[in-house]
Amino acid sequence: MPRQLTIHEGPDCDPYWESRPAWSPDGRLIAYLQGGPERLLEYAVHQLAVIRATGGSPRLLTSALDRNVTKPHWSTDGGSIFFLLEHDRRNELARVSSSGGPVARVLAGRFDLNDFDFGPDGRTAVLASEPSQPFEVFALEHGERRPISRQNQELFEQLKLATVEEIQFKSRDGTPINGFLVKPPNPQSGAKYPTLLRIHGGPALQFSQEFKDDWQLFAAHGYLVVAANPRGSSGRGEAFAKAIYADWGNKDVEDVLAAVDNIVSLGVADPQRLGIGGFSYGAMLTNYTIAKDARFKAAVSRAGSSNILAGYGTDQYTLDYELELGTPWRNLDVWLRISFPFFHADRIVTPTLFLCGDKDFNVPLLNSEQMYQALRSLGRDTQLVIYPDQTHEIKRPSYFRDYLERSLEWYDRYLMTPAPGQFPASHQ
């Protein structure tokens, strides 16, 4: 018979974080993730907690970090708990004593960890990626990674990859923002490149030090790619994430526009050939941005929404909406404010490609249909592509390839018309 152990108001081991409770070797304790207050939803930091298997008050082991943790594993002697620690643009392997104390970084660097496990003899394997390498399996030996799997080696010997650089800049109100800059292979000195601003979903996620196939594809096609982690992103603490609470499309728009301003000021981005795009909340933020700034010449918005009122009762976020925004009949001004792109669609002049799966229950198709219809009624250049039998993610490989090809074709149509001398001849 199940017996409840925790009474925390927020989520414990929220399935979204893919972290199971872990028994101590002697079976007396259980390590798990304790979420934040329910009202903070995904903006809250998830902490490592330990509770007796018989119940009682949990002991929080990472409350001083102000960072998310995932995937707890006990050491073989039960004296320590290992876990993944989310930090700015990376996930690290960390360890803390099961009785509490300082957190020690076990493995950290300019790479991202997705998972880890222990062998019966205590040896450690990690799943790691770098901007130039997809996820592979490594053995952890003396604090260093030794490669085990090489599933992409033959492919990557045939490719010349783009360089990925970390960037830091300040938003328009002075808030420090971090991100990445991807330059095309063999960048030409003095050239100003057509530039794509990429926006991640969530919003409480982040771009990290992992291989991004779409960044490489766009860069290989001659684009400069800039990706920012605006306010609302995870990895920099709870206050940074909840800065956009009930205020979507405001501070985060300023932050991603600051990323573009920064790259333009460096003289490598052509300010007349700017594109933008994202998926899920990244698509929502794309819509917010093009409704507030007309500088972008092309946009790709996949599985996003703009009329948040239409989402109430038709998607999976009703509880989230009521906690963060209140009900529409009591807080209509809030709902209308965050539905800005739809109710001010006449301000959008950017040619926009909308894409969505017809079985998307997360952000249903009607959201893309409404924005497409609004822009079409306004006489704007727009297209809507619907993928049959696909949900929020595009799972069928042929459809995902179609999405990438259509995105490139859309960007090329509006951005690949450089002025003489402004772009390498090999890409003209």
C-alpha positions as semicolon CSV with decimal commas, in nm:
position;residue;x (nm);y (nm);z (nm)
1;M;0,000;0,000;0,000
2;P;0,134;0,348;-0,085
3;R;0,225;0,566;0,212
4;Q;0,275;0,941;0,177
5;L;0,610;1,066;0,305
6;T;0,622;1,436;0,203
7;I;0,369;1,713;0,261
8;H;0,546;1,995;0,075
9;E;0,299;2,230;-0,098
10;G;0,495;2,226;-0,420
11;P;0,595;1,935;-0,642
12;D;0,827;1,659;-0,523
13;C;1,010;1,480;-0,805
14;D;0,810;1,656;-1,075
15;P;0,818;1,420;-1,378
16;Y;0,918;1,715;-1,597
17;W;1,266;1,696;-1,445
18;E;1,304;1,323;-1,519
19;S;1,452;1,251;-1,177
20;R;1,345;0,950;-0,974
21;P;1,374;0,924;-0,595
22;A;1,688;0,733;-0,495
23;W;1,717;0,490;-0,201
24;S;2,028;0,500;0,017
25;P;2,229;0,175;0,015
26;D;2,101;0,080;0,363
27;G;1,738;0,157;0,267
28;R;1,689;0,407;0,547
29;L;1,685;0,732;0,347
30;I;1,540;0,855;0,018
31;A;1,695;1,137;-0,185
32;Y;1,462;1,332;-0,413
33;L;1,395;1,672;-0,568
34;Q;1,185;1,921;-0,377
35;G;1,022;2,186;-0,593
36;G;0,945;2,542;-0,496
37;P;0,611;2,695;-0,400
38;E;0,333;2,583;-0,631
39;R;0,259;2,941;-0,739
40;L;0,614;2,976;-0,881
41;L;0,561;2,684;-1,120
42;E;0,868;2,609;-1,335
43;Y;1,038;2,933;-1,231
44;A;1,116;2,783;-0,888
45;V;1,451;2,623;-0,811
46;H;1,441;2,248;-0,743
47;Q;1,655;2,140;-0,448
48;L;1,809;1,813;-0,336
49;A;1,627;1,678;-0,030
50;V;1,666;1,369;0,188
51;I;1,390;1,214;0,399
52;R;1,373;0,906;0,619
53;A;1,194;0,613;0,459
54;T;0,964;0,611;0,761
55;G;0,866;0,975;0,704
56;G;0,937;1,295;0,892
57;S;1,085;1,631;0,803
58;P;1,311;1,641;0,495
59;R;1,663;1,781;0,506
60;L;1,751;2,020;0,223
61;L;2,110;1,978;0,105
62;T;2,144;2,240;-0,172
63;S;1,932;2,533;-0,048
64;A;2,233;2,766;-0,044
65;L;2,309;2,714;-0,415
66;D;2,003;2,881;-0,573
67;R;2,041;2,642;-0,867
68;N;1,838;2,349;-1,001
69;V;1,961;1,997;-0,933
70;T;1,856;1,669;-1,097
71;K;1,916;1,293;-1,097
72;P;2,042;1,210;-0,745
73;H;2,263;0,900;-0,705
74;W;2,400;0,769;-0,374
75;S;2,764;0,676;-0,332
76;T;2,823;0,306;-0,262
77;D;2,897;0,377;0,106
78;G;2,592;0,601;0,148
79;G;2,803;0,891;0,269
80;S;2,749;1,118;-0,032
81;I;2,490;1,199;-0,294
82;F;2,595;1,282;-0,650
83;F;2,371;1,490;-0,876
84;L;2,366;1,712;-1,183
85;L;2,389;2,081;-1,095
86;E;2,248;2,329;-1,346
87;H;2,462;2,639;-1,378
88;D;2,501;2,917;-1,632
89;R;2,508;2,749;-1,979
90;R;2,604;2,404;-1,847
91;N;2,515;2,111;-1,624
92;E;2,790;1,990;-1,392
93;L;2,842;1,676;-1,184
94;A;2,846;1,762;-0,815
95;R;2,854;1,587;-0,479
96;V;2,735;1,667;-0,127
97;S;2,755;1,479;0,202
98;S;2,429;1,300;0,285
99;S;2,437;1,478;0,622
100;G;2,480;1,820;0,460
101;G;2,768;2,056;0,405
102;P;2,947;2,225;0,114
103;V;2,881;2,112;-0,243
104;A;3,184;1,990;-0,437
105;R;3,208;2,007;-0,818
106;V;3,319;1,666;-0,945
107;L;3,319;1,740;-1,319
108;A;3,269;2,080;-1,481
109;G;3,398;2,262;-1,787
110;R;3,304;2,395;-2,129
111;F;3,070;2,104;-2,191
112;D;2,723;1,993;-2,082
113;L;2,627;1,677;-1,893
114;N;2,296;1,507;-1,956
115;D;2,324;1,195;-1,739
116;F;2,562;0,979;-1,535
117;D;2,573;0,642;-1,365
118;F;2,793;0,427;-1,142
119;G;2,920;0,076;-1,200
120;P;2,924;-0,187;-0,922
121;D;3,293;-0,115;-0,864
122;G;3,234;0,257;-0,822
123;R;3,347;0,362;-1,168
124;T;3,155;0,652;-1,323
125;A;3,018;0,702;-1,673
126;V;2,878;1,033;-1,799
127;L;2,685;1,141;-2,106
128;A;2,846;1,464;-2,224
129;S;2,827;1,703;-2,518
130;E;3,024;2,003;-2,641
131;P;2,929;2,270;-2,896
132;S;3,138;2,077;-3,151
133;Q;3,032;1,726;-3,046
134;P;2,694;1,559;-2,991
135;F;2,637;1,360;-2,674
136;E;2,875;1,067;-2,624
137;V;2,955;0,832;-2,335
138;F;3,270;0,900;-2,132
139;A;3,438;0,731;-1,838
140;L;3,530;0,963;-1,554
141;E;3,889;0,894;-1,446
142;H;4,091;1,115;-1,210
143;G;3,859;1,407;-1,277
144;E;3,893;1,383;-1,656
145;R;3,675;1,236;-1,929
146;R;3,790;0,936;-2,131
147;P;3,578;0,876;-2,445
148;I;3,404;0,541;-2,473
149;S;3,150;0,582;-2,752
150;R;3,237;0,742;-3,085
151;Q;2,913;0,708;-3,272
152;N;2,958;1,034;-3,465
153;Q;3,331;1,020;-3,535
154;E;3,316;0,912;-3,901
155;L;3,050;1,170;-3,982
156;F;3,234;1,455;-3,816
157;E;3,559;1,372;-3,990
158;Q;3,380;1,479;-4,310
159;L;3,246;1,807;-4,175
160;K;3,391;2,147;-4,102
161;L;3,197;2,282;-3,807
162;A;3,127;2,639;-3,710
163;T;3,291;2,786;-3,403
164;V;3,067;2,853;-3,102
165;E;3,170;3,133;-2,866
166;E;3,030;3,237;-2,530
167;I;2,912;3,598;-2,524
168;Q;2,819;3,837;-2,245
169;F;2,644;4,171;-2,278
170;K;2,402;4,396;-2,091
171;S;2,033;4,435;-2,157
172;R;1,884;4,776;-2,208
173;D;1,825;4,821;-1,833
174;G;2,179;4,708;-1,747
175;T;2,098;4,345;-1,656
176;P;2,388;4,112;-1,752
177;I;2,278;3,855;-2,012
178;N;2,476;3,561;-2,147
179;G;2,454;3,352;-2,460
180;F;2,638;3,215;-2,762
181;L;2,762;3,336;-3,098
182;V;2,805;3,094;-3,387
183;K;3,015;3,203;-3,682
184;P;3,010;3,036;-4,024
185;P;3,304;2,808;-4,105
186;N;3,595;3,006;-4,249
187;P;3,460;3,350;-4,150
188;Q;3,576;3,634;-4,371
189;S;3,746;3,930;-4,210
190;G;3,537;4,245;-4,238
191;A;3,228;4,067;-4,369
192;K;2,884;4,147;-4,228
193;Y;2,673;3,834;-4,221
194;P;2,299;3,778;-4,234
195;T;2,215;3,695;-3,873
196;L;1,961;3,469;-3,706
197;L;1,845;3,526;-3,348
198;R;1,752;3,189;-3,197
199;I;1,528;3,173;-2,888
200;H;1,488;2,870;-2,661
201;G;1,164;2,727;-2,522
202;G;1,055;2,687;-2,164
203;P;1,081;2,968;-2,071
204;A;1,263;2,819;-1,770
205;L;1,527;2,640;-1,978
206;Q;1,858;2,759;-2,121
207;F;2,093;2,724;-2,414
208;S;2,392;2,530;-2,286
209;Q;2,734;2,404;-2,392
210;E;2,591;2,123;-2,605
211;F;2,590;2,047;-2,975
212;K;2,303;2,220;-3,159
213;D;2,247;2,075;-3,503
214;D;2,029;2,361;-3,624
215;W;2,293;2,619;-3,525
216;Q;2,551;2,427;-3,726
217;L;2,315;2,393;-4,021
218;F;2,237;2,765;-4,034
219;A;2,604;2,859;-3,991
220;A;2,711;2,619;-4,266
221;H;2,454;2,788;-4,487
222;G;2,625;3,124;-4,437
223;Y;2,443;3,268;-4,135
224;L;2,573;3,417;-3,816
225;V;2,371;3,271;-3,527
226;V;2,320;3,450;-3,195
227;A;2,145;3,274;-2,906
228;A;2,071;3,444;-2,574
229;N;1,948;3,322;-2,237
230;P;1,713;3,608;-2,145
231;R;1,543;3,664;-1,813
232;G;1,305;3,376;-1,755
233;S;1,582;3,127;-1,835
234;S;1,708;2,880;-1,579
235;G;2,071;2,837;-1,475
236;R;2,113;3,171;-1,297
237;G;1,887;3,135;-0,996
238;E;1,525;3,180;-0,903
239;A;1,511;3,560;-0,917
240;F;1,646;3,561;-1,275
241;A;1,391;3,298;-1,383
242;K;1,087;3,457;-1,219
243;A;1,171;3,806;-1,349
244;I;0,913;3,749;-1,624
245;Y;0,644;3,608;-1,393
246;A;0,305;3,716;-1,537
247;D;0,500;3,959;-1,756
248;W;0,586;3,765;-2,071
249;G;0,721;3,950;-2,370
250;N;0,862;4,244;-2,175
251;K;1,203;4,205;-2,007
252;D;1,281;3,895;-2,215
253;V;1,216;4,086;-2,537
254;E;1,454;4,358;-2,422
255;D;1,717;4,095;-2,345
256;V;1,707;3,919;-2,683
257;L;1,706;4,252;-2,866
258;A;2,013;4,349;-2,666
259;A;2,182;4,035;-2,798
260;V;2,122;4,155;-3,153
261;D;2,234;4,508;-3,068
262;N;2,555;4,366;-2,924
263;I;2,642;4,160;-3,232
264;V;2,559;4,447;-3,467
265;S;2,785;4,678;-3,264
266;L;3,072;4,431;-3,311
267;G;3,046;4,488;-3,687
268;V;2,988;4,122;-3,785
269;A;2,607;4,124;-3,824
270;D;2,435;4,297;-4,114
271;P;2,160;4,506;-3,947
272;Q;1,961;4,500;-4,272
273;R;1,947;4,119;-4,281
274;L;1,822;3,998;-3,944
275;G;1,609;3,689;-3,890
276;I;1,450;3,542;-3,578
277;G;1,297;3,212;-3,476
278;G;1,220;2,967;-3,200
279;F;1,013;2,674;-3,080
280;S;0,741;2,661;-2,810
281;Y;0,802;2,954;-2,573
282;G;1,079;3,046;-2,818
283;A;0,807;3,087;-3,080
284;M;0,597;3,290;-2,838
285;L;0,893;3,519;-2,771
286;T;0,953;3,540;-3,145
287;N;0,597;3,665;-3,187
288;Y;0,635;3,915;-2,903
289;T;0,959;4,046;-3,051
290;I;0,838;4,100;-3,407
291;A;0,528;4,272;-3,269
292;K;0,752;4,522;-3,090
293;D;1,044;4,561;-3,332
294;A;1,018;4,582;-3,710
295;R;1,387;4,531;-3,787
296;F;1,359;4,157;-3,856
297;K;1,317;4,065;-4,220
298;A;1,209;3,701;-4,162
299;A;1,072;3,494;-3,874
300;V;1,006;3,124;-3,813
301;S;0,760;3,048;-3,532
302;R;0,708;2,678;-3,448
303;A;0,441;2,561;-3,204
304;G;0,394;2,893;-3,031
305;S;0,095;3,099;-2,917
306;S;0,004;3,464;-2,893
307;N;-0,364;3,484;-2,798
308;I;-0,325;3,339;-2,449
309;L;-0,700;3,368;-2,394
310;A;-0,745;3,102;-2,662
311;G;-0,521;2,869;-2,464
312;Y;-0,743;2,869;-2,156
313;G;-0,918;2,533;-2,147
314;T;-0,773;2,417;-2,480
315;D;-0,416;2,333;-2,380
316;Q;-0,246;2,168;-2,082
317;Y;-0,170;2,485;-1,886
318;T;-0,500;2,582;-1,725
319;L;-0,370;2,539;-1,368
320;D;-0,050;2,723;-1,458
321;Y;-0,247;3,011;-1,607
322;E;-0,470;3,045;-1,301
323;L;-0,174;3,040;-1,063
324;E;0,041;3,285;-1,259
325;L;-0,214;3,507;-1,434
326;G;-0,535;3,457;-1,240
327;T;-0,860;3,379;-1,418
328;P;-0,951;3,575;-1,733
329;W;-1,272;3,712;-1,584
330;R;-1,089;3,856;-1,282
331;N;-0,761;3,967;-1,445
332;L;-0,855;4,041;-1,804
333;D;-0,603;4,324;-1,827
334;V;-0,318;4,080;-1,757
335;W;-0,444;3,831;-2,015
336;L;-0,479;4,099;-2,280
337;R;-0,136;4,240;-2,202
338;I;0,042;3,908;-2,248
339;S;-0,164;3,841;-2,563
340;F;-0,001;4,147;-2,719
341;P;0,114;3,991;-3,050
342;F;-0,236;3,877;-3,143
343;F;-0,429;4,186;-3,037
344;H;-0,164;4,409;-3,196
345;A;-0,093;4,191;-3,498
346;D;-0,123;4,501;-3,716
347;R;0,218;4,607;-3,582
348;I;0,387;4,299;-3,728
349;V;0,548;4,356;-4,067
350;T;0,800;4,068;-4,055
351;P;0,730;3,786;-4,305
352;T;0,655;3,492;-4,076
353;L;0,645;3,116;-4,127
354;F;0,427;2,930;-3,875
355;L;0,461;2,554;-3,819
356;C;0,281;2,312;-3,587
357;G;0,173;1,950;-3,545
358;D;-0,197;1,881;-3,578
359;K;-0,197;1,664;-3,262
360;D;-0,015;1,916;-3,042
361;F;-0,194;1,912;-2,704
362;N;0,078;2,122;-2,541
363;V;0,043;2,434;-2,757
364;P;-0,242;2,334;-2,991
365;L;-0,253;2,414;-3,359
366;L;-0,525;2,678;-3,317
367;N;-0,261;2,915;-3,178
368;S;-0,056;2,906;-3,498
369;E;-0,373;2,918;-3,709
370;Q;-0,488;3,237;-3,538
371;M;-0,158;3,419;-3,589
372;Y;-0,135;3,300;-3,949
373;Q;-0,488;3,418;-4,021
374;A;-0,426;3,755;-3,854
375;L;-0,119;3,825;-4,068
376;R;-0,289;3,697;-4,380
377;S;-0,590;3,925;-4,320
378;L;-0,344;4,212;-4,284
379;G;-0,186;4,127;-4,619
380;R;0,147;4,028;-4,468
381;D;0,371;3,763;-4,623
382;T;0,304;3,450;-4,419
383;Q;0,272;3,073;-4,446
384;L;0,131;2,798;-4,223
385;V;0,265;2,442;-4,236
386;I;0,080;2,164;-4,048
387;Y;0,250;1,830;-3,981
388;P;0,003;1,535;-3,966
389;D;0,000;1,314;-3,655
390;Q;0,272;1,517;-3,482
391;T;0,245;1,651;-3,128
392;H;0,454;1,929;-2,974
393;E;0,780;1,782;-3,102
394;I;0,826;1,680;-3,464
395;K;0,921;1,315;-3,427
396;R;0,908;1,182;-3,783
397;P;1,254;1,235;-3,939
398;S;1,120;1,330;-4,282
399;Y;0,898;1,596;-4,125
400;F;1,183;1,735;-3,916
401;R;1,401;1,756;-4,225
402;D;1,114;1,934;-4,400
403;Y;1,095;2,184;-4,112
404;L;1,467;2,260;-4,140
405;E;1,456;2,291;-4,519
406;R;1,151;2,517;-4,508
407;S;1,315;2,733;-4,242
408;L;1,629;2,775;-4,453
409;E;1,424;2,848;-4,761
410;W;1,221;3,111;-4,574
411;Y;1,527;3,283;-4,433
412;D;1,709;3,267;-4,767
413;R;1,417;3,432;-4,943
414;Y;1,445;3,749;-4,734
415;L;1,802;3,754;-4,606
416;M;2,030;3,617;-4,878
417;T;2,035;3,928;-5,097
418;P;2,354;4,097;-4,979
419;A;2,488;4,428;-5,092
420;P;2,805;4,399;-5,303
421;G;3,109;4,321;-5,091
422;Q;2,906;4,254;-4,777
423;F;2,906;3,875;-4,796
424;P;3,156;3,611;-4,906
425;A;3,123;3,533;-5,277
426;S;3,101;3,159;-5,208
427;H;2,763;3,215;-5,043
428;Q;2,613;3,465;-5,286
